[in-house]
């Protein structure tokens, strides 16, 4: 499983996540990431908000309830053994 490091724009703190799955919907790229490689843990859906395709991608956590619900259903279909509790 790929491990990625994100840098918080507020305080510059580095945060590491494991990429569980990725998808592209309506021209936007999304990542399903988790704090742990295996087992039950917090997971987040991140959206690529980069303006241009450059070396560094910029991701934001999806916070819209409607968007989260829609995307969680898509990721559940992609992954047989994953369920979301919101």
KAFEN-V538221 format. One line per field, one symbol per residue. ss: DSSP state (H for helix, E for strand, - for the rest). Layout:
# KAFEN-V538221
ss->???
This chain:
# KAFEN-V538221
ss->--EEEEE------EEEEEEEEEEEE--EEEEEEE--------EEEEEE----------EEE---HHHHHHHHHHHHHH--------
